[in-house]
């Protein structure tokens, strides 16, 4: 978890098992107006739904995901 240059808070997660994972739920406290998928340099690459304080993600084996919250 880290602060980004554009005022977003970034969370980076990865699959360390090498097996992948379906419907991983990332829960957070507080309100978020938007969430974006980002690359490792924190540049937005797409949107993700952040409803009810949760983000649902699927991971391929060893995949790294970066999510930015505003």
PDB file of N, CA, C and O in Angstrom:
ATOM      1  N   UNK A   1       0.864  -1.174   0.000  1.00  0.00           N
ATOM      2  CA  UNK A   1       0.000   0.000   0.000  1.00  0.00           C
ATOM      3  C   UNK A   1       0.899   1.222   0.000  1.00  0.00           C
ATOM      4  O   UNK A   1       1.842   1.322   0.786  1.00  0.00           O
ATOM      5  N   UNK A   2       0.589   2.156  -0.902  1.00  0.00           N
ATOM      6  CA  UNK A   2       1.397   3.380  -0.964  1.00  0.00           C
ATOM      7  C   UNK A   2       0.609   4.516  -1.575  1.00  0.00           C
ATOM      8  O   UNK A   2      -0.378   4.289  -2.275  1.00  0.00           O
ATOM      9  N   UNK A   3       1.034   5.719  -1.316  1.00  0.00           N
ATOM     10  CA  UNK A   3       0.424   6.908  -1.906  1.00  0.00           C
ATOM     11  C   UNK A   3       1.010   7.120  -3.288  1.00  0.00           C
ATOM     12  O   UNK A   3       2.204   6.922  -3.511  1.00  0.00           O
ATOM     13  N   UNK A   4       0.151   7.527  -4.214  1.00  0.00           N
ATOM     14  CA  UNK A   4       0.606   7.816  -5.566  1.00  0.00           C
ATOM     15  C   UNK A   4       0.795   9.299  -5.768  1.00  0.00           C
ATOM     16  O   UNK A   4       0.380  10.105  -4.936  1.00  0.00           O
ATOM     17  N   UNK A   5       1.421   9.659  -6.872  1.00  0.00           N
ATOM     18  CA  UNK A   5       1.680  11.069  -7.188  1.00  0.00           C
ATOM     19  C   UNK A   5       0.400  11.833  -7.510  1.00  0.00           C
ATOM     20  O   UNK A   5       0.344  13.053  -7.362  1.00  0.00           O
ATOM     21  N   UNK A   6      -0.631  11.108  -7.953  1.00  0.00           N
ATOM     22  CA  UNK A   6      -1.869  11.781  -8.366  1.00  0.00           C
ATOM     23  C   UNK A   6      -2.936  11.808  -7.276  1.00  0.00           C
ATOM     24  O   UNK A   6      -4.099  12.094  -7.559  1.00  0.00           O
ATOM     25  N   UNK A   7      -2.551  11.511  -6.027  1.00  0.00           N
ATOM     26  CA  UNK A   7      -3.496  11.542  -4.913  1.00  0.00           C
ATOM     27  C   UNK A   7      -4.206  10.228  -4.666  1.00  0.00           C
ATOM     28  O   UNK A   7      -4.986  10.114  -3.720  1.00  0.00           O
ATOM     29  N   UNK A   8      -3.952   9.248  -5.489  1.00  0.00           N
ATOM     30  CA  UNK A   8      -4.555   7.929  -5.281  1.00  0.00           C
ATOM     31  C   UNK A   8      -3.759   7.148  -4.240  1.00  0.00           C
ATOM     32  O   UNK A   8      -2.594   7.441  -3.971  1.00  0.00           O
ATOM     33  N   UNK A   9      -4.417   6.154  -3.668  1.00  0.00           N
ATOM     34  CA  UNK A   9      -3.752   5.181  -2.814  1.00  0.00           C
ATOM     35  C   UNK A   9      -3.664   3.899  -3.628  1.00  0.00           C
ATOM     36  O   UNK A   9      -4.679   3.412  -4.127  1.00  0.00           O
ATOM     37  N   UNK A  10      -2.467   3.347  -3.768  1.00  0.00           N
ATOM     38  CA  UNK A  10      -2.264   2.150  -4.573  1.00  0.00           C
ATOM     39  C   UNK A  10      -2.050   0.930  -3.692  1.00  0.00           C
ATOM     40  O   UNK A  10      -1.337   0.974  -2.689  1.00  0.00           O
ATOM     41  N   UNK A  11      -2.686  -0.149  -4.094  1.00  0.00           N
ATOM     42  CA  UNK A  11      -2.526  -1.445  -3.438  1.00  0.00           C
ATOM     43  C   UNK A  11      -1.973  -2.395  -4.485  1.00  0.00           C
ATOM     44  O   UNK A  11      -2.522  -2.507  -5.581  1.00  0.00           O
ATOM     45  N   UNK A  12      -0.895  -3.074  -4.153  1.00  0.00           N
ATOM     46  CA  UNK A  12      -0.313  -4.037  -5.072  1.00  0.00           C
ATOM     47  C   UNK A  12      -0.466  -5.420  -4.447  1.00  0.00           C
ATOM     48  O   UNK A  12      -0.125  -5.628  -3.282  1.00  0.00           O
ATOM     49  N   UNK A  13      -0.983  -6.361  -5.232  1.00  0.00           N
ATOM     50  CA  UNK A  13      -1.202  -7.731  -4.754  1.00  0.00           C
ATOM     51  C   UNK A  13      -0.688  -8.704  -5.809  1.00  0.00           C
ATOM     52  O   UNK A  13      -0.624  -8.369  -6.991  1.00  0.00           O
ATOM     53  N   UNK A  14      -0.321  -9.909  -5.377  1.00  0.00           N
ATOM     54  CA  UNK A  14       0.158 -10.901  -6.333  1.00  0.00           C
ATOM     55  C   UNK A  14      -0.190 -12.298  -5.861  1.00  0.00           C
ATOM     56  O   UNK A  14      -0.473 -12.528  -4.685  1.00  0.00           O
ATOM     57  N   UNK A  15      -0.161 -13.227  -6.809  1.00  0.00           N
ATOM     58  CA  UNK A  15      -0.390 -14.633  -6.500  1.00  0.00           C
ATOM     59  C   UNK A  15       0.965 -15.299  -6.289  1.00  0.00           C
ATOM     60  O   UNK A  15       1.685 -15.559  -7.254  1.00  0.00           O
ATOM     61  N   UNK A  16       1.313 -15.574  -5.053  1.00  0.00           N
ATOM     62  CA  UNK A  16       2.593 -16.199  -4.730  1.00  0.00           C
ATOM     63  C   UNK A  16       2.536 -17.724  -4.798  1.00  0.00           C
ATOM     64  O   UNK A  16       3.574 -18.385  -4.767  1.00  0.00           O
ATOM     65  N   UNK A  17       1.335 -18.281  -4.889  1.00  0.00           N
ATOM     66  CA  UNK A  17       1.191 -19.740  -4.876  1.00  0.00           C
ATOM     67  C   UNK A  17       1.550 -20.374  -6.210  1.00  0.00           C
ATOM     68  O   UNK A  17       1.913 -21.550  -6.260  1.00  0.00           O
ATOM     69  N   UNK A  18       1.450 -19.605  -7.293  1.00  0.00           N
ATOM     70  CA  UNK A  18       1.692 -20.159  -8.619  1.00  0.00           C
ATOM     71  C   UNK A  18       0.512 -20.947  -9.153  1.00  0.00           C
ATOM     72  O   UNK A  18       0.623 -21.587 -10.200  1.00  0.00           O
ATOM     73  N   UNK A  19      -0.609 -20.917  -8.461  1.00  0.00           N
ATOM     74  CA  UNK A  19      -1.790 -21.673  -8.871  1.00  0.00           C
ATOM     75  C   UNK A  19      -2.889 -20.784  -9.437  1.00  0.00           C
ATOM     76  O   UNK A  19      -3.846 -21.286 -10.027  1.00  0.00           O
ATOM     77  N   UNK A  20      -2.766 -19.475  -9.265  1.00  0.00           N
ATOM     78  CA  UNK A  20      -3.830 -18.567  -9.667  1.00  0.00           C
ATOM     79  C   UNK A  20      -4.940 -18.578  -8.628  1.00  0.00           C
ATOM     80  O   UNK A  20      -4.941 -19.413  -7.723  1.00  0.00           O
ATOM     81  N   UNK A  21      -5.874 -17.662  -8.755  1.00  0.00           N
ATOM     82  CA  UNK A  21      -6.976 -17.586  -7.797  1.00  0.00           C
ATOM     83  C   UNK A  21      -8.152 -16.881  -8.455  1.00  0.00           C
ATOM     84  O   UNK A  21      -7.976 -15.902  -9.181  1.00  0.00           O
ATOM     85  N   UNK A  22      -9.345 -17.381  -8.197  1.00  0.00           N
ATOM     86  CA  UNK A  22     -10.568 -16.793  -8.742  1.00  0.00           C
ATOM     87  C   UNK A  22     -11.305 -16.043  -7.646  1.00  0.00           C
ATOM     88  O   UNK A  22     -11.332 -16.484  -6.497  1.00  0.00           O
ATOM     89  N   UNK A  23     -11.898 -14.917  -7.995  1.00  0.00           N
ATOM     90  CA  UNK A  23     -12.739 -14.108  -7.121  1.00  0.00           C
ATOM     91  C   UNK A  23     -12.089 -13.793  -5.770  1.00  0.00           C
ATOM     92  O   UNK A  23     -12.665 -14.047  -4.712  1.00  0.00           O
ATOM     93  N   UNK A  24     -10.892 -13.241  -5.832  1.00  0.00           N
ATOM     94  CA  UNK A  24     -10.220 -12.747  -4.630  1.00  0.00           C
ATOM     95  C   UNK A  24     -10.890 -11.440  -4.247  1.00  0.00           C
ATOM     96  O   UNK A  24     -11.074 -10.567  -5.096  1.00  0.00           O
ATOM     97  N   UNK A  25     -11.256 -11.292  -2.982  1.00  0.00           N
ATOM     98  CA  UNK A  25     -11.952 -10.100  -2.518  1.00  0.00           C
ATOM     99  C   UNK A  25     -10.988  -9.248  -1.698  1.00  0.00           C
ATOM    100  O   UNK A  25     -10.426  -9.698  -0.700  1.00  0.00           O
ATOM    101  N   UNK A  26     -10.814  -8.008  -2.146  1.00  0.00           N
ATOM    102  CA  UNK A  26     -10.008  -7.036  -1.420  1.00  0.00           C
ATOM    103  C   UNK A  26     -10.992  -6.088  -0.757  1.00  0.00           C
ATOM    104  O   UNK A  26     -11.731  -5.378  -1.439  1.00  0.00           O
ATOM    105  N   UNK A  27     -11.004  -6.073   0.583  1.00  0.00           N
ATOM    106  CA  UNK A  27     -11.921  -5.211   1.334  1.00  0.00           C
ATOM    107  C   UNK A  27     -11.153  -4.019   1.882  1.00  0.00           C
ATOM    108  O   UNK A  27     -10.000  -4.137   2.297  1.00  0.00           O
ATOM    109  N   UNK A  28     -11.819  -2.865   1.873  1.00  0.00           N
ATOM    110  CA  UNK A  28     -11.177  -1.676   2.413  1.00  0.00           C
ATOM    111  C   UNK A  28     -12.183  -0.857   3.200  1.00  0.00           C
ATOM    112  O   UNK A  28     -13.388  -0.914   2.952  1.00  0.00           O
ATOM    113  N   UNK A  29     -11.667  -0.094   4.152  1.00  0.00           N
ATOM    114  CA  UNK A  29     -12.502   0.778   4.974  1.00  0.00           C
ATOM    115  C   UNK A  29     -12.507   2.174   4.369  1.00  0.00           C
ATOM    116  O   UNK A  29     -11.565   2.567   3.681  1.00  0.00           O
ATOM    117  N   UNK A  30     -13.548   2.899   4.627  1.00  0.00           N
ATOM    118  CA  UNK A  30     -13.656   4.249   4.095  1.00  0.00           C
ATOM    119  C   UNK A  30     -14.358   4.254   2.758  1.00  0.00           C
ATOM    120  O   UNK A  30     -14.750   3.207   2.242  1.00  0.00           O
ATOM    121  N   UNK A  31     -14.512   5.424   2.210  1.00  0.00           N
ATOM    122  CA  UNK A  31     -15.208   5.534   0.930  1.00  0.00           C
ATOM    123  C   UNK A  31     -14.199   5.751  -0.187  1.00  0.00           C
ATOM    124  O   UNK A  31     -13.168   6.398  -0.002  1.00  0.00           O
ATOM    125  N   UNK A  32     -14.512   5.208  -1.323  1.00  0.00           N
ATOM    126  CA  UNK A  32     -13.694   5.382  -2.506  1.00  0.00           C
ATOM    127  C   UNK A  32     -14.614   5.776  -3.646  1.00  0.00           C
ATOM    128  O   UNK A  32     -15.604   5.094  -3.911  1.00  0.00           O
ATOM    129  N   UNK A  33     -14.295   6.871  -4.321  1.00  0.00           N
ATOM    130  CA  UNK A  33     -15.134   7.325  -5.424  1.00  0.00           C
ATOM    131  C   UNK A  33     -14.839   6.546  -6.701  1.00  0.00           C
ATOM    132  O   UNK A  33     -15.718   6.385  -7.549  1.00  0.00           O
ATOM    133  N   UNK A  34     -13.619   6.067  -6.840  1.00  0.00           N
ATOM    134  CA  UNK A  34     -13.260   5.320  -8.045  1.00  0.00           C
ATOM    135  C   UNK A  34     -12.069   4.421  -7.775  1.00  0.00           C
ATOM    136  O   UNK A  34     -11.299   4.631  -6.837  1.00  0.00           O
ATOM    137  N   UNK A  35     -11.942   3.420  -8.619  1.00  0.00           N
ATOM    138  CA  UNK A  35     -10.799   2.516  -8.567  1.00  0.00           C
ATOM    139  C   UNK A  35     -10.360   2.230  -9.990  1.00  0.00           C
ATOM    140  O   UNK A  35     -11.193   2.085 -10.885  1.00  0.00           O
ATOM    141  N   UNK A  36      -9.066   2.148 -10.199  1.00  0.00           N
ATOM    142  CA  UNK A  36      -8.519   1.841 -11.521  1.00  0.00           C
ATOM    143  C   UNK A  36      -7.492   0.731 -11.407  1.00  0.00           C
ATOM    144  O   UNK A  36      -6.803   0.605 -10.395  1.00  0.00           O
ATOM    145  N   UNK A  37      -7.399  -0.064 -12.447  1.00  0.00           N
ATOM    146  CA  UNK A  37      -6.295  -1.002 -12.569  1.00  0.00           C
ATOM    147  C   UNK A  37      -5.135  -0.180 -13.111  1.00  0.00           C
ATOM    148  O   UNK A  37      -5.337   0.736 -13.909  1.00  0.00           O
ATOM    149  N   UNK A  38      -3.928  -0.503 -12.682  1.00  0.00           N
ATOM    150  CA  UNK A  38      -2.759   0.254 -13.116  1.00  0.00           C
ATOM    151  C   UNK A  38      -1.608  -0.696 -13.392  1.00  0.00           C
ATOM    152  O   UNK A  38      -1.619  -1.849 -12.960  1.00  0.00           O
ATOM    153  N   UNK A  39      -0.612  -0.196 -14.120  1.00  0.00           N
ATOM    154  CA  UNK A  39       0.588  -0.990 -14.333  1.00  0.00           C
ATOM    155  C   UNK A  39       1.559  -0.739 -13.177  1.00  0.00           C
ATOM    156  O   UNK A  39       1.230  -0.014 -12.238  1.00  0.00           O
ATOM    157  N   UNK A  40       2.731  -1.325 -13.241  1.00  0.00           N
ATOM    158  CA  UNK A  40       3.689  -1.181 -12.141  1.00  0.00           C
ATOM    159  C   UNK A  40       4.207   0.244 -11.976  1.00  0.00           C
ATOM    160  O   UNK A  40       4.744   0.593 -10.925  1.00  0.00           O
ATOM    161  N   UNK A  41       4.047   1.067 -13.013  1.00  0.00           N
ATOM    162  CA  UNK A  41       4.442   2.481 -12.917  1.00  0.00           C
ATOM    163  C   UNK A  41       3.287   3.371 -12.488  1.00  0.00           C
ATOM    164  O   UNK A  41       3.401   4.597 -12.496  1.00  0.00           O
ATOM    165  N   UNK A  42       2.167   2.746 -12.113  1.00  0.00           N
ATOM    166  CA  UNK A  42       0.957   3.403 -11.603  1.00  0.00           C
ATOM    167  C   UNK A  42       0.186   4.169 -12.664  1.00  0.00           C
ATOM    168  O   UNK A  42      -0.636   5.022 -12.326  1.00  0.00           O
ATOM    169  N   UNK A  43       0.426   3.891 -13.927  1.00  0.00           N
ATOM    170  CA  UNK A  43      -0.356   4.487 -15.010  1.00  0.00           C
ATOM    171  C   UNK A  43      -1.638   3.679 -15.170  1.00  0.00           C
ATOM    172  O   UNK A  43      -1.582   2.452 -15.251  1.00  0.00           O
ATOM    173  N   UNK A  44      -2.793   4.340 -15.217  1.00  0.00           N
ATOM    174  CA  UNK A  44      -4.060   3.608 -15.341  1.00  0.00           C
ATOM    175  C   UNK A  44      -4.107   2.752 -16.604  1.00  0.00           C
ATOM    176  O   UNK A  44      -3.667   3.179 -17.671  1.00  0.00           O
ATOM    177  N   UNK A  45      -4.647   1.536 -16.473  1.00  0.00           N
ATOM    178  CA  UNK A  45      -4.790   0.628 -17.614  1.00  0.00           C
ATOM    179  C   UNK A  45      -6.233   0.189 -17.810  1.00  0.00           C
ATOM    180  O   UNK A  45      -6.551  -0.431 -18.825  1.00  0.00           O
ATOM    181  N   UNK A  46      -7.111   0.494 -16.865  1.00  0.00           N
ATOM    182  CA  UNK A  46      -8.515   0.112 -16.978  1.00  0.00           C
ATOM    183  C   UNK A  46      -9.243   0.404 -15.677  1.00  0.00           C
ATOM    184  O   UNK A  46      -8.642   0.845 -14.697  1.00  0.00           O
ATOM    185  N   UNK A  47     -10.528   0.155 -15.683  1.00  0.00           N
ATOM    186  CA  UNK A  47     -11.326   0.400 -14.481  1.00  0.00           C
ATOM    187  C   UNK A  47     -11.653  -0.914 -13.794  1.00  0.00           C
ATOM    188  O   UNK A  47     -11.578  -1.988 -14.391  1.00  0.00           O
ATOM    189  N   UNK A  48     -12.015  -0.802 -12.532  1.00  0.00           N
ATOM    190  CA  UNK A  48     -12.440  -1.953 -11.748  1.00  0.00           C
ATOM    191  C   UNK A  48     -13.558  -1.475 -10.830  1.00  0.00           C
ATOM    192  O   UNK A  48     -13.523  -0.342 -10.350  1.00  0.00           O
ATOM    193  N   UNK A  49     -14.537  -2.318 -10.585  1.00  0.00           N
ATOM    194  CA  UNK A  49     -15.654  -1.955  -9.726  1.00  0.00           C
ATOM    195  C   UNK A  49     -15.237  -2.026  -8.263  1.00  0.00           C
ATOM    196  O   UNK A  49     -14.682  -3.029  -7.814  1.00  0.00           O
ATOM    197  N   UNK A  50     -15.509  -0.956  -7.524  1.00  0.00           N
ATOM    198  CA  UNK A  50     -15.187  -0.897  -6.099  1.00  0.00           C
ATOM    199  C   UNK A  50     -16.478  -0.668  -5.324  1.00  0.00           C
ATOM    200  O   UNK A  50     -16.627   0.359  -4.661  1.00  0.00           O
ATOM    201  N   UNK A  51     -17.401  -1.599  -5.400  1.00  0.00           N
ATOM    202  CA  UNK A  51     -18.715  -1.454  -4.767  1.00  0.00           C
ATOM    203  C   UNK A  51     -18.706  -1.974  -3.336  1.00  0.00           C
ATOM    204  O   UNK A  51     -18.088  -2.998  -3.043  1.00  0.00           O
ATOM    205  N   UNK A  52     -19.392  -1.265  -2.451  1.00  0.00           N
ATOM    206  CA  UNK A  52     -19.557  -1.674  -1.054  1.00  0.00           C
ATOM    207  C   UNK A  52     -18.234  -1.943  -0.344  1.00  0.00           C
ATOM    208  O   UNK A  52     -18.163  -2.833   0.504  1.00  0.00           O
ATOM    209  N   UNK A  53     -17.199  -1.197  -0.671  1.00  0.00           N
ATOM    210  CA  UNK A  53     -15.915  -1.359  -0.005  1.00  0.00           C
ATOM    211  C   UNK A  53     -15.173  -2.627  -0.389  1.00  0.00           C
ATOM    212  O   UNK A  53     -14.323  -3.101   0.365  1.00  0.00           O
ATOM    213  N   UNK A  54     -15.487  -3.186  -1.566  1.00  0.00           N
ATOM    214  CA  UNK A  54     -14.830  -4.418  -2.011  1.00  0.00           C
ATOM    215  C   UNK A  54     -14.444  -4.329  -3.479  1.00  0.00           C
ATOM    216  O   UNK A  54     -15.132  -3.703  -4.287  1.00  0.00           O
ATOM    217  N   UNK A  55     -13.337  -4.965  -3.801  1.00  0.00           N
ATOM    218  CA  UNK A  55     -12.905  -5.151  -5.178  1.00  0.00           C
ATOM    219  C   UNK A  55     -12.724  -6.646  -5.381  1.00  0.00           C
ATOM    220  O   UNK A  55     -12.080  -7.306  -4.566  1.00  0.00           O
ATOM    221  N   UNK A  56     -13.280  -7.190  -6.453  1.00  0.00           N
ATOM    222  CA  UNK A  56     -13.155  -8.616  -6.765  1.00  0.00           C
ATOM    223  C   UNK A  56     -12.171  -8.778  -7.929  1.00  0.00           C
ATOM    224  O   UNK A  56     -12.301  -8.122  -8.963  1.00  0.00           O
ATOM    225  N   UNK A  57     -11.192  -9.656  -7.743  1.00  0.00           N
ATOM    226  CA  UNK A  57     -10.135  -9.847  -8.728  1.00  0.00           C
ATOM    227  C   UNK A  57      -9.905 -11.325  -9.010  1.00  0.00           C
ATOM    228  O   UNK A  57     -10.122 -12.170  -8.141  1.00  0.00           O
ATOM    229  N   UNK A  58      -9.468 -11.631 -10.221  1.00  0.00           N
ATOM    230  CA  UNK A  58      -9.001 -12.971 -10.588  1.00  0.00           C
ATOM    231  C   UNK A  58      -7.512 -12.860 -10.901  1.00  0.00           C
ATOM    232  O   UNK A  58      -7.084 -11.909 -11.553  1.00  0.00           O
ATOM    233  N   UNK A  59      -6.725 -13.827 -10.439  1.00  0.00           N
ATOM    234  CA  UNK A  59      -5.283 -13.826 -10.653  1.00  0.00           C
ATOM    235  C   UNK A  59      -4.851 -15.047 -11.453  1.00  0.00           C
ATOM    236  O   UNK A  59      -5.295 -16.164 -11.186  1.00  0.00           O
ATOM    237  N   UNK A  60      -3.982 -14.825 -12.438  1.00  0.00           N
ATOM    238  CA  UNK A  60      -3.291 -15.913 -13.117  1.00  0.00           C
ATOM    239  C   UNK A  60      -2.105 -16.301 -12.239  1.00  0.00           C
ATOM    240  O   UNK A  60      -1.743 -15.535 -11.346  1.00  0.00           O
ATOM    241  N   UNK A  61      -1.490 -17.459 -12.460  1.00  0.00           N
ATOM    242  CA  UNK A  61      -0.326 -17.843 -11.648  1.00  0.00           C
ATOM    243  C   UNK A  61       0.760 -16.759 -11.655  1.00  0.00           C
ATOM    244  O   UNK A  61       1.174 -16.285 -12.713  1.00  0.00           O
ATOM    245  N   UNK A  62       1.202 -16.385 -10.474  1.00  0.00           N
ATOM    246  CA  UNK A  62       2.268 -15.401 -10.237  1.00  0.00           C
ATOM    247  C   UNK A  62       1.937 -13.998 -10.750  1.00  0.00           C
ATOM    248  O   UNK A  62       2.840 -13.170 -10.868  1.00  0.00           O
ATOM    249  N   UNK A  63       0.703 -13.713 -11.050  1.00  0.00           N
ATOM    250  CA  UNK A  63       0.330 -12.401 -11.589  1.00  0.00           C
ATOM    251  C   UNK A  63       0.371 -11.324 -10.497  1.00  0.00           C
ATOM    252  O   UNK A  63       0.003 -11.565  -9.347  1.00  0.00           O
ATOM    253  N   UNK A  64       0.824 -10.145 -10.890  1.00  0.00           N
ATOM    254  CA  UNK A  64       0.843  -8.977 -10.021  1.00  0.00           C
ATOM    255  C   UNK A  64      -0.248  -8.029 -10.495  1.00  0.00           C
ATOM    256  O   UNK A  64      -0.385  -7.792 -11.695  1.00  0.00           O
ATOM    257  N   UNK A  65      -1.024  -7.484  -9.566  1.00  0.00           N
ATOM    258  CA  UNK A  65      -2.064  -6.508  -9.899  1.00  0.00           C
ATOM    259  C   UNK A  65      -1.852  -5.265  -9.037  1.00  0.00           C
ATOM    260  O   UNK A  65      -1.527  -5.355  -7.854  1.00  0.00           O
ATOM    261  N   UNK A  66      -2.046  -4.107  -9.661  1.00  0.00           N
ATOM    262  CA  UNK A  66      -1.961  -2.835  -8.952  1.00  0.00           C
ATOM    263  C   UNK A  66      -3.303  -2.139  -9.112  1.00  0.00           C
ATOM    264  O   UNK A  66      -3.791  -1.963 -10.228  1.00  0.00           O
ATOM    265  N   UNK A  67      -3.896  -1.744  -7.991  1.00  0.00           N
ATOM    266  CA  UNK A  67      -5.196  -1.078  -7.988  1.00  0.00           C
ATOM    267  C   UNK A  67      -5.027   0.272  -7.323  1.00  0.00           C
ATOM    268  O   UNK A  67      -4.455   0.366  -6.237  1.00  0.00           O
ATOM    269  N   UNK A  68      -5.521   1.318  -7.969  1.00  0.00           N
ATOM    270  CA  UNK A  68      -5.456   2.672  -7.428  1.00  0.00           C
ATOM    271  C   UNK A  68      -6.830   3.151  -7.001  1.00  0.00           C
ATOM    272  O   UNK A  68      -7.780   3.083  -7.781  1.00  0.00           O
ATOM    273  N   UNK A  69      -6.949   3.635  -5.770  1.00  0.00           N
ATOM    274  CA  UNK A  69      -8.214   4.132  -5.211  1.00  0.00           C
ATOM    275  C   UNK A  69      -8.142   5.631  -5.043  1.00  0.00           C
ATOM    276  O   UNK A  69      -7.105   6.178  -4.668  1.00  0.00           O
ATOM    277  N   UNK A  70      -9.271   6.303  -5.329  1.00  0.00           N
ATOM    278  CA  UNK A  70      -9.335   7.758  -5.137  1.00  0.00           C
ATOM    279  C   UNK A  70     -10.554   8.085  -4.319  1.00  0.00           C
ATOM    280  O   UNK A  70     -10.809   9.255  -4.033  1.00  0.00           O
TER     281      UNK A  70
END
